[in-house]
Amino acid sequence: MSDRKQEINLQVQQITDGLLLLLSFCGSFAINHYVTVLFGWEHLMTPFTEFHWMIPVIIPFGLIALHLAGFYNVSPQKALQKSLLQMLQAALWICLLLGGCVIFFRLQVPGRSVLLIFAALAVTSLTIRERLTVLHRF
C-alpha cells in the first residue's frame, strides 16, 4: 500500500474514532440520565452542560494518546490484548490530563459514573471499529 493511501486511511480511522468517542461520551450521559430517572434519583442529576469542557480534552488528546500508544499500527495478527493495553495506556494519559485540568483550572467533574460508562462504551466501540478495519483491509 502506498504511503499516501496509508496516511489517508490513518486519517479516516482517526476521524471515525473521534466521532466514536464523541458518541460514546454523549451515550454515556444518556445512559446515566436514563438510569437516574429510572430509579428516581432526579435530584442527583447534573446537566450535560457541566460536562462540555471534557469534550475538547477527550477527543483530540484521546486520538493523540491512541496514536502514541501505537493503536493505529494495525496488522491482521494484532491480538485483542495488545489493543486493550494500548487503549489502557491512552486512557491513563487522558485521566492525567483531565485531572490536571481539574486541579489547575479548578474545573468540576460532576458525575464520575458518566466517565466510567464512557470508558466501557469507548473501549467497546473502538475495538469493534478496529476489528472491522482488520476484516476489511486484510
N, CA, C and O of each residue as an XYZ file, in Angstrom:
552
protein
N       0.848     -1.174      0.000
C       0.000      0.000      0.000
C       0.892      1.235      0.000
O       1.881      1.299      0.729
N       0.540      2.190     -0.805
C       1.369      3.382     -0.902
C       1.289      4.204      0.378
O       0.337      4.103      1.152
N       2.324      5.022      0.575
C       2.389      5.838      1.787
C       1.217      6.812      1.863
O       0.657      7.030      2.937
N       0.851      7.389      0.741
C      -0.256      8.360      0.730
C      -1.577      7.680      1.101
O      -2.383      8.239      1.844
N      -1.789      6.476      0.579
C      -3.018      5.750      0.894
C      -3.047      5.362      2.373
O      -4.102      5.427      3.004
N      -1.908      4.960      2.929
C      -1.842      4.637      4.361
C      -2.137      5.863      5.212
O      -2.821      5.769      6.231
N      -1.624      7.011      4.793
C      -1.860      8.249      5.531
C      -3.341      8.628      5.506
O      -3.893      9.066      6.516
N      -3.972      8.459      4.362
C      -5.400      8.759      4.249
C      -6.204      7.780      5.103
O      -7.145      8.183      5.787
N      -5.838      6.491      5.069
C      -6.523      5.504      5.897
C      -6.390      5.837      7.387
O      -7.351      5.702      8.145
N      -5.208      6.268      7.798
C      -4.980      6.653      9.187
C      -5.871      7.834      9.569
O      -6.467      7.840     10.646
N      -5.961      8.829      8.692
C      -6.795      9.995      8.983
C      -8.274      9.632      9.042
O      -9.012     10.162      9.873
N      -8.709      8.735      8.168
C     -10.108      8.288      8.195
C     -10.388      7.536      9.495
O     -11.437      7.725     10.112
N      -9.446      6.683      9.908
C      -9.612      5.960     11.162
C      -9.668      6.922     12.349
O     -10.477      6.736     13.258
N      -8.822      7.939     12.346
C      -8.813      8.888     13.455
C     -10.088      9.720     13.485
O     -10.618      9.984     14.564
N     -10.587     10.135     12.344
C     -11.852     10.876     12.312
C     -12.987      9.991     12.802
O     -13.840     10.431     13.573
N     -12.995      8.742     12.353
C     -14.019      7.795     12.795
C     -13.929      7.582     14.299
O     -14.947      7.570     14.991
N     -12.715      7.416     14.805
C     -12.544      7.214     16.245
C     -12.948      8.449     17.039
O     -13.510      8.330     18.127
N     -12.667      9.624     16.508
C     -13.108     10.855     17.168
C     -14.626     10.912     17.273
O     -15.172     11.280     18.313
N     -15.298     10.548     16.198
C     -16.763     10.511     16.227
C     -17.276      9.436     17.181
O     -18.265      9.645     17.883
N     -16.599      8.284     17.205
C     -16.993      7.223     18.137
C     -16.805      7.661     19.584
O     -17.637      7.357     20.438
N     -15.717      8.374     19.862
C     -15.502      8.874     21.212
C     -16.583      9.880     21.597
O     -17.080      9.862     22.723
N     -16.943     10.751     20.667
C     -17.990     11.737     20.937
C     -19.331     11.043     21.182
O     -20.041     11.377     22.131
N     -19.673     10.085     20.333
C     -20.920      9.345     20.517
C     -20.908      8.550     21.811
O     -21.934      8.452     22.485
N     -19.763      7.980     22.168
C     -19.655      7.234     23.424
C     -19.851      8.162     24.619
O     -20.500      7.795     25.599
N     -19.286      9.367     24.533
C     -19.422     10.320     25.635
C     -20.878     10.765     25.781
O     -21.421     10.779     26.886
N     -21.500     11.124     24.669
C     -22.912     11.533     24.726
C     -23.795     10.355     25.147
O     -24.744     10.527     25.912
N     -23.480      9.176     24.650
C     -24.241      7.984     25.028
C     -24.095      7.641     26.498
O     -25.047      7.175     27.124
N     -22.920      7.867     27.053
C     -22.724      7.583     28.486
C     -23.559      8.527     29.331
O     -24.107      8.124     30.357
N     -23.661      9.787     28.905
C     -24.524     10.713     29.644
C     -25.983     10.283     29.517
O     -26.729     10.330     30.496
N     -26.396      9.865     28.321
C     -27.784      9.433     28.115
C     -28.107      8.199     28.959
O     -29.184      8.121     29.552
N     -27.196      7.249     29.017
C     -27.411      6.052     29.838
C     -27.494      6.438     31.311
O     -28.369      5.959     32.032
N     -26.591      7.295     31.756
C     -26.612      7.752     33.147
C     -27.924      8.485     33.455
O     -28.517      8.290     34.516
N     -28.364      9.321     32.527
C     -29.613     10.056     32.696
C     -30.794      9.087     32.790
O     -31.661      9.244     33.650
N     -30.829      8.095     31.913
C     -31.926      7.125     31.899
C     -31.964      6.333     33.211
O     -33.032      6.151     33.796
N     -30.818      5.869     33.664
C     -30.761      5.099     34.908
C     -31.166      5.968     36.101
O     -31.858      5.504     37.007
N     -30.732      7.226     36.094
C     -31.082      8.148     37.173
C     -32.600      8.360     37.234
O     -33.191      8.349     38.314
N     -33.217      8.551     36.078
C     -34.667      8.740     36.029
C     -35.381      7.441     36.387
O     -36.391      7.459     37.090
N     -34.859      6.315     35.907
C     -35.469      5.014     36.161
C     -35.558      4.719     37.657
O     -36.571      4.205     38.130
N     -34.514      5.038     38.390
C     -34.502      4.758     39.833
C     -35.002      5.927     40.677
O     -35.001      5.844     41.905
N     -35.428      7.013     40.036
C     -35.995      8.134     40.768
C     -34.976      8.990     41.491
O     -35.277      9.557     42.542
N     -33.781      9.092     40.946
C     -32.725      9.893     41.578
C     -32.543     11.220     40.844
O     -31.414     11.687     40.694
N     -33.636     11.837     40.383
C     -33.539     13.054     39.592
C     -32.787     14.164     40.312
O     -32.139     14.990     39.670
N     -32.867     14.191     41.634
C     -32.182     15.249     42.386
C     -30.656     15.120     42.309
O     -29.940     16.070     42.624
N     -30.158     13.954     41.894
C     -28.714     13.741     41.762
C     -28.195     14.045     40.356
O     -26.987     14.020     40.121
N     -29.109     14.333     39.419
C     -28.711     14.545     38.032
C     -28.005     15.880     37.841
O     -28.368     16.892     38.440
N     -26.995     15.853     36.996
C     -26.317     17.084     36.605
C     -26.565     17.307     35.112
O     -26.618     16.348     34.342
N     -26.713     18.547     34.709
C     -26.971     18.807     33.286
C     -25.738     18.513     32.430
O     -24.605     18.522     32.912
N     -25.992     18.256     31.164
C     -24.913     17.921     30.236
C     -23.939     19.084     30.061
O     -22.779     18.866     29.714
N     -24.387     20.296     30.293
C     -23.500     21.457     30.139
C     -22.330     21.415     31.119
O     -21.294     22.033     30.872
N     -22.483     20.701     32.215
C     -21.389     20.560     33.180
C     -20.249     19.700     32.623
O     -19.127     19.746     33.127
N     -20.543     18.926     31.594
C     -19.561     18.023     31.007
C     -18.929     18.578     29.728
O     -17.992     17.982     29.197
N     -19.423     19.694     29.238
C     -18.940     20.234     27.952
C     -17.436     20.460     27.916
O     -16.825     20.282     26.862
N     -16.827     20.839     29.006
C     -15.399     21.152     28.998
C     -14.553     19.906     28.730
O     -13.401     20.019     28.311
N     -15.111     18.732     28.967
C     -14.343     17.497     28.782
C     -14.217     17.100     27.315
O     -13.247     16.444     26.935
N     -15.175     17.486     26.496
C     -15.183     17.062     25.090
C     -13.949     17.543     24.341
O     -13.313     16.737     23.662
N     -13.572     18.848     24.434
C     -12.358     19.259     23.713
C     -11.072     18.712     24.316
O     -10.009     18.839     23.709
N     -11.145     18.114     25.482
C      -9.963     17.476     26.066
C      -9.899     16.019     25.631
O      -8.849     15.543     25.199
N     -11.005     15.319     25.744
C     -11.023     13.871     25.494
C     -10.787     13.542     24.021
O      -9.976     12.669     23.711
N     -11.471     14.218     23.121
C     -11.420     13.787     21.721
C     -10.057     14.042     21.076
O      -9.434     13.079     20.628
N      -9.557     15.272     21.001
C      -8.270     15.426     20.303
C      -7.107     14.770     21.041
O      -6.264     14.121     20.422
N      -7.060     14.937     22.361
C      -5.947     14.352     23.098
C      -6.084     12.834     23.222
O      -5.087     12.126     23.359
N      -7.320     12.342     23.173
C      -7.525     10.895     23.153
C      -6.973     10.273     21.885
O      -6.352      9.210     21.918
N      -7.205     10.944     20.768
C      -6.677     10.442     19.492
C      -5.156     10.508     19.457
O      -4.502      9.604     18.938
N      -4.598     11.576     20.008
C      -3.136     11.690     20.077
C      -2.565     10.594     20.964
O      -1.566      9.964     20.615
N      -3.197     10.365     22.110
C      -2.716      9.325     23.032
C      -2.820      7.936     22.403
O      -1.927      7.108     22.580
N      -3.898      7.679     21.674
C      -4.025      6.393     20.979
C      -2.935      6.231     19.929
O      -2.361      5.151     19.780
N      -2.653      7.303     19.206
C      -1.603      7.256     18.185
C      -0.239      7.000     18.824
O       0.535      6.183     18.325
N       0.055      7.686     19.913
C       1.341      7.500     20.587
C       1.475      6.105     21.200
O       2.580      5.575     21.311
N       0.351      5.519     21.593
C       0.385      4.167     22.167
C       0.524      3.092     21.089
O       0.713      1.919     21.408
N       0.431      3.482     19.815
C       0.577      2.523     18.724
C      -0.713      1.837     18.329
O      -0.687      0.798     17.669
N      -1.835      2.402     18.722
C      -3.132      1.788     18.434
C      -3.414      1.707     16.937
O      -4.102      0.790     16.488
N      -2.899      2.639     16.175
C      -3.197      2.682     14.746
C      -2.228      1.852     13.906
O      -2.315      1.880     12.678
N      -1.316      1.120     14.523
C      -0.453      0.175     13.806
C      -1.221     -1.139     13.684
O      -1.021     -2.061     14.475
N      -2.089     -1.212     12.696
C      -2.993     -2.349     12.554
C      -2.356     -3.409     11.668
O      -1.854     -3.118     10.582
N      -2.388     -4.630     12.150
C      -1.965     -5.772     11.349
C      -2.950     -6.910     11.597
O      -3.629     -6.923     12.624
N      -3.037     -7.853     10.684
C      -4.003     -8.944     10.883
C      -3.665     -9.825     12.086
O      -4.541    -10.514     12.608
N      -2.406     -9.811     12.533
C      -2.000    -10.640     13.658
C      -2.096     -9.912     15.006
O      -1.757    -10.492     16.038
N      -2.545     -8.673     15.012
C      -2.601     -7.900     16.252
C      -3.628     -8.519     17.197
O      -4.797     -8.689     16.850
N      -3.166     -8.847     18.382
C      -4.028     -9.501     19.361
C      -4.942     -8.482     20.039
O      -4.611     -7.302     20.155
N      -6.090     -8.968     20.477
C      -7.040     -8.122     21.183
C      -6.437     -7.577     22.471
O      -6.701     -6.435     22.848
N      -5.624     -8.393     23.150
C      -4.984     -7.955     24.391
C      -4.061     -6.761     24.150
O      -3.984     -5.853     24.978
N      -3.371     -6.765     23.028
C      -2.474     -5.654     22.715
C      -3.274     -4.379     22.479
O      -2.882     -3.306     22.938
N      -4.385     -4.489     21.769
C      -5.243     -3.323     21.535
C      -5.785     -2.782     22.849
O      -5.795     -1.571     23.071
N      -6.235     -3.678     23.718
C      -6.768     -3.250     25.009
C      -5.693     -2.582     25.857
O      -5.972     -1.601     26.547
N      -4.472     -3.100     25.815
C      -3.371     -2.485     26.553
C      -3.059     -1.090     26.006
O      -2.791     -0.166     26.774
N      -3.094     -0.941     24.696
C      -2.851      0.371     24.086
C      -3.953      1.362     24.457
O      -3.676      2.534     24.708
N      -5.196      0.896     24.490
C      -6.293      1.770     24.909
C      -6.166      2.139     26.388
O      -6.484      3.262     26.779
N      -5.705      1.199     27.204
C      -5.494      1.482     28.625
C      -4.405      2.531     28.812
O      -4.547      3.429     29.642
N      -3.328      2.428     28.054
C      -2.264      3.432     28.126
C      -2.787      4.811     27.744
O      -2.488      5.801     28.412
N      -3.565      4.874     26.674
C      -4.139      6.153     26.249
C      -5.107      6.681     27.303
O      -5.140      7.883     27.566
N      -5.889      5.799     27.905
C      -6.846      6.222     28.936
C      -6.132      6.784     30.159
O      -6.612      7.737     30.773
N      -4.998      6.205     30.516
C      -4.245      6.725     31.662
C      -3.748      8.141     31.387
O      -3.789      8.992     32.275
N      -3.281      8.403     30.168
C      -2.840      9.754     29.819
C      -4.003     10.744     29.847
O      -3.852     11.878     30.300
N      -5.153     10.309     29.362
C      -6.330     11.187     29.367
C      -6.791     11.449     30.802
O      -7.189     12.566     31.133
N      -6.738     10.428     31.647
C      -7.099     10.637     33.061
C      -6.158     11.641     33.720
O      -6.600     12.499     34.485
N      -4.876     11.538     33.430
C      -3.926     12.502     33.974
C      -4.211     13.907     33.443
O      -4.135     14.881     34.191
N      -4.534     14.009     32.175
C      -4.841     15.312     31.589
C      -6.113     15.902     32.188
O      -6.151     17.088     32.514
N      -7.157     15.083     32.335
C      -8.391     15.553     32.958
C      -8.144     15.966     34.410
O      -8.664     16.980     34.875
N      -7.349     15.173     35.111
C      -7.001     15.523     36.491
C      -6.243     16.839     36.567
O      -6.486     17.645     37.465
N      -5.328     17.060     35.633
C      -4.608     18.332     35.579
C      -5.536     19.501     35.319
O      -5.377     20.572     35.905
N      -6.510     19.295     34.437
C      -7.486     20.362     34.168
C      -8.313     20.665     35.414
O      -8.596     21.826     35.711
N      -8.696     19.624     36.136
C      -9.481     19.818     37.354
C      -8.668     20.588     38.394
O      -9.193     21.479     39.062
N      -7.400     20.247     38.529
C      -6.565     20.888     39.549
C      -6.184     22.304     39.142
O      -6.399     23.246     39.905
N      -5.624     22.465     37.954
C      -5.072     23.758     37.574
C      -6.128     24.784     37.138
O      -5.967     25.978     37.388
N      -7.193     24.329     36.496
C      -8.224     25.252     36.033
C      -9.437     25.282     36.952
O     -10.406     25.992     36.687
N      -9.382     24.513     38.026
C     -10.460     24.440     39.023
C     -11.813     24.098     38.380
O     -12.839     24.708     38.682
N     -11.779     23.116     37.497
C     -12.997     22.639     36.856
C     -13.603     21.525     37.696
O     -12.916     20.909     38.511
N     -14.863     21.273     37.501
C     -15.578     20.264     38.269
C     -15.804     19.008     37.431
O     -15.981     19.080     36.215
N     -15.796     17.872     38.093
C     -16.196     16.609     37.482
C     -17.487     16.212     38.193
O     -17.450     15.576     39.246
N     -18.630     16.589     37.614
C     -19.889     16.430     38.331
C     -20.348     14.990     38.524
O     -20.861     14.655     39.591
N     -20.180     14.140     37.538
C     -20.662     12.775     37.656
C     -19.614     11.790     37.195
O     -19.385     11.640     35.995
N     -18.983     11.125     38.120
C     -17.925     10.182     37.735
C     -18.489      8.934     37.078
O     -17.776      8.249     36.346
N     -19.745      8.630     37.325
C     -20.340      7.458     36.692
C     -20.420      7.639     35.173
O     -20.329      6.664     34.427
N     -20.589      8.871     34.721
C     -20.607      9.138     33.275
C     -19.262      8.754     32.666
O     -19.216      8.185     31.576
N     -18.168      9.060     33.362
C     -16.839      8.720     32.847
C     -16.603      7.210     32.837
O     -15.945      6.695     31.934
N     -17.131      6.501     33.828
C     -16.982      5.042     33.844
C     -17.768      4.397     32.708
O     -17.276      3.482     32.048
N     -18.982      4.873     32.485
C     -19.780      4.354     31.374
C     -19.114      4.710     30.046
O     -19.093      3.902     29.117
N     -18.570      5.926     29.964
C     -17.862      6.345     28.752
C     -16.693      5.418     28.454
O     -16.479      5.038     27.303
N     -15.941      5.053     29.476
C     -14.793      4.160     29.268
C     -15.245      2.831     28.668
O     -14.617      2.326     27.738
N     -16.323      2.264     29.190
C     -16.820      0.985     28.678
C     -17.314      1.121     27.235
O     -17.016      0.277     26.389
N     -18.061      2.173     26.964
C     -18.566      2.380     25.603
C     -17.436      2.669     24.618
O     -17.450      2.170     23.493
N     -16.461      3.470     25.034
C     -15.351      3.824     24.141
C     -14.517      2.598     23.802
O     -14.163      2.395     22.641
N     -14.199      1.785     24.790
C     -13.402      0.577     24.537
C     -14.157     -0.353     23.597
O     -13.577     -0.903     22.661
N     -15.439     -0.526     23.849
C     -16.245     -1.406     23.000
C     -16.301     -0.892     21.561
O     -16.074     -1.652     20.619
N     -16.602      0.386     21.395
C     -16.744      0.915     20.034
C     -15.409      0.951     19.289
O     -15.369      0.656     18.095
N     -14.315      1.307     19.972
C     -13.008      1.326     19.310
C     -12.549     -0.085     18.939
O     -11.931     -0.284     17.893
N     -12.849     -1.053     19.788
C     -12.480     -2.441     19.487
C     -13.250     -2.949     18.275
O     -12.681     -3.590     17.392
N     -14.533     -2.661     18.240
C     -15.345     -3.090     17.098
C     -14.850     -2.426     15.812
O     -14.726     -3.086     14.779
N     -14.566     -1.122     15.873
C     -14.068     -0.425     14.681
C     -12.744     -1.005     14.219
O     -12.523     -1.180     13.021
N     -11.862     -1.305     15.163
C     -10.560     -1.855     14.778
C     -10.712     -3.233     14.139
O     -10.062     -3.522     13.134
N     -11.557     -4.080     14.708
C     -11.753     -5.423     14.154
C     -12.397     -5.358     12.775
O     -12.042     -6.139     11.892
N     -13.336     -4.438     12.576
C     -13.932     -4.276     11.251
C     -12.904     -3.779     10.241
O     -12.927     -4.184      9.078
N     -12.008     -2.911     10.678
C     -10.941     -2.426      9.795
C     -10.023     -3.568      9.384
O      -9.640     -3.669      8.218
N      -9.669     -4.423     10.328
C      -8.805     -5.566     10.020
C      -9.494     -6.505      9.047
O      -8.874     -6.996      8.104
N     -10.790     -6.757      9.276
C     -11.524     -7.642      8.367
C     -11.639     -7.052      6.964
O     -11.588     -7.778      5.971
N     -11.794     -5.743      6.893
C     -11.967     -5.089      5.594
C     -10.653     -4.991      4.824
O     -10.624     -5.178      3.608
N      -9.567     -4.697      5.537
C      -8.282     -4.473      4.873
C      -7.563     -5.760      4.501
O      -6.890     -5.819      3.471
N      -7.697     -6.776      5.317
C      -6.858     -7.961      5.089
C      -7.662     -9.147      4.701
O      -7.107    -10.222      4.474
